Amino acid sequence: MPGRFHFNPQAPDPIYRQLMAQVRRLIASGQLAEGDELPSVRAIAAAHAVNAMTVSKAYAMLEAEGVLQRNRGAAMTVAAAGQQSAEPQALIAPAIAQLVEQARQLRLTPEQVLEAVAAQFNTKNSSQGEAE
C-alpha cells in the first residue's frame, strides 16, 4: 500500500498535507474502510524517500481530526467516523477553485477547461491501468 501514495515535492502543499489529502480521498472513495490498516510510518518514508517525521505528522494530525485511530503496538487504522468525514467532491473543491481561477486568468472558456480536464483524466486513467 505505500505505493498507493504519490508525492510532488514541487507542489505548493507540503508533503504531510499531500499525504493527509490522499488518505482522506482513499477513505471518501471507499478504498479505505473503517478498521483498515495504514502502512507504517517507516514503510511510507522508505518507499517515497520522505522524512519519517513528515509521515508521522500527517498521521498525528489525521488522528487528532478523528480520521485515524492509533492502536498501541499495532498499525494505525481508519477510525469509525473517518469514513463519513467528507464527500469525494468536497475533497477536490480547493483544487477546482484554483483551476477555475487560473483558467479565468488565462481567459479560457469553461468548455476549454472541461476538455483539458477530460483529456488529463483519460491520460491518468490509461497510465494507471497499465501500472495495475
C-alpha positions in Angstrom: 0.0 0.0 0.0 2.9 2.5 0.4 2.9 2.7 -3.5 -0.7 3.9 -3.4 0.6 7.3 -2.3 2.2 9.8 -4.7 4.1 13.0 -3.6 5.1 16.0 -5.6 8.0 17.9 -3.9 7.4 20.9 -6.2 3.7 21.2 -5.2 2.7 24.2 -3.2 1.3 21.9 -0.4 3.9 20.3 1.9 4.3 16.5 1.8 2.4 15.9 5.0 -0.6 17.8 3.7 -0.4 15.8 0.4 -0.4 12.6 2.5 -3.4 13.8 4.6 -5.4 14.7 1.5 -4.6 11.3 -0.1 -5.7 9.4 3.0 -8.9 11.4 3.1 -9.6 10.7 -0.6 -9.0 7.0 -0.2 -11.5 6.9 2.7 -14.1 9.0 0.9 -13.8 6.8 -2.2 -14.2 3.6 -0.2 -10.7 2.4 -1.0 -10.0 2.5 2.8 -12.8 1.5 5.2 -13.3 1.6 8.9 -10.6 -0.6 10.6 -8.3 -0.9 7.6 -4.7 -0.6 8.5 -2.4 2.0 7.0 1.2 1.4 6.2 3.7 2.1 8.9 5.4 5.5 9.0 8.7 3.8 8.2 7.2 2.0 5.2 5.9 5.1 3.6 9.0 7.1 4.4 11.2 4.4 2.9 9.0 3.8 -0.2 8.9 7.5 -1.1 12.2 8.8 0.3 10.5 11.2 2.6 11.3 12.0 6.2 9.6 9.7 8.7 8.7 12.8 10.8 6.7 14.1 7.9 4.6 11.0 7.7 4.3 10.9 11.5 3.0 14.5 11.4 0.3 13.7 8.8 -0.8 10.6 10.8 -0.9 12.6 14.1 -3.0 15.3 12.5 -5.4 12.8 11.0 -5.7 11.1 14.3 -6.4 14.5 16.0 -9.2 15.0 13.5 -10.7 11.6 14.3 -9.9 10.2 10.8 -7.4 7.7 12.0 -7.1 5.7 15.2 -3.8 4.8 16.9 -3.7 1.3 18.3 -0.9 0.7 20.8 1.5 -1.8 19.4 -0.4 -2.2 16.2 -0.9 -0.4 12.9 -2.7 2.9 12.5 -6.3 2.2 11.3 -9.2 4.2 9.8 -11.4 5.4 12.6 -15.2 4.7 12.6 -16.1 8.3 12.0 -13.4 8.7 9.3 -15.4 7.1 6.5 -18.2 9.7 6.7 -15.8 12.7 7.1 -16.3 14.2 3.6 -17.9 13.7 0.3 -15.5 13.0 -2.6 -16.4 16.1 -4.4 -15.8 18.3 -1.3 -12.2 17.0 -1.2 -11.4 18.3 -4.6 -13.2 21.6 -4.2 -10.0 23.6 -3.4 -8.2 22.2 -6.4 -11.2 23.1 -8.6 -11.3 26.6 -7.3 -7.6 27.1 -8.0 -8.1 25.6 -11.5 -11.0 28.0 -12.2 -9.0 31.0 -11.0 -6.1 30.1 -13.3 -8.4 29.4 -16.2 -10.0 32.8 -15.8 -6.6 34.5 -15.7 -5.8 32.7 -19.0 -9.2 33.7 -20.4 -10.1 30.1 -21.1 -13.8 29.1 -21.6 -15.5 26.5 -19.4 -15.6 24.2 -22.4 -11.8 24.5 -22.9 -11.2 23.7 -19.2 -13.6 20.8 -19.3 -11.9 19.4 -22.4 -8.5 19.8 -20.8 -9.7 18.1 -17.6 -11.2 15.2 -19.5 -8.0 14.7 -21.5 -5.9 14.7 -18.3 -8.3 12.4 -16.6 -8.2 9.9 -19.5 -4.4 10.1 -19.6 -4.1 9.4 -15.9 -6.7 6.5 -16.2 -4.9 4.9 -19.0 -1.5 5.1 -17.4 -2.9 3.8 -14.1 -4.5 0.9 -15.9 -1.1 -0.1 -17.4 0.6 0.0 -14.0 -2.0 -2.2 -12.3 
